[in-house]
């Protein structure tokens, strides 16, 4: 299973479409909030699942505040993070993930990528492909691969500037 994880696009979808095209085929696109638009309208008809949550800049009610779902052998807790204090610590996020028996917690909000294992929970923030706040200013996203049979998981923080050059309208 191939999962592309993005966050904090803030209505700017050029890079998101670029990374989707570069990694096709994908099974799931996960958006960790601050879409700032109608994601289904932007993407059109897709051949992959789309999961998205409400960010602090999204229209109220546009997306759920949190999602809990299965990915192969894993249970995922997905939030934007603004209601979980993630700019200070991932502690509340990890506690909520554990409370829901999730072994993966995904969030956005900080615009800074992170991929760590903490208290048995894999904590993932893909950063932002539209408005990065990293020291070097590089946009980022994440690519996760899960073996459907074993559940073995690999995840990488990726950078659009490392993709092959292509022409995009």
Protein Blocks (a to p, Z undefined) as FASTA:
>chain_A
ZZdddehklopaklmmmmmmmmpccfbdcdeejkopafklmnopafbdcdddddfkbceh
kacfbdcddehjbccdddfhlmnopmmocklmmmmmmmnopabdcdehkopacdddeehi
acddebjaklccbfnopacdddddddfknopacdddddfklpccdddZZ
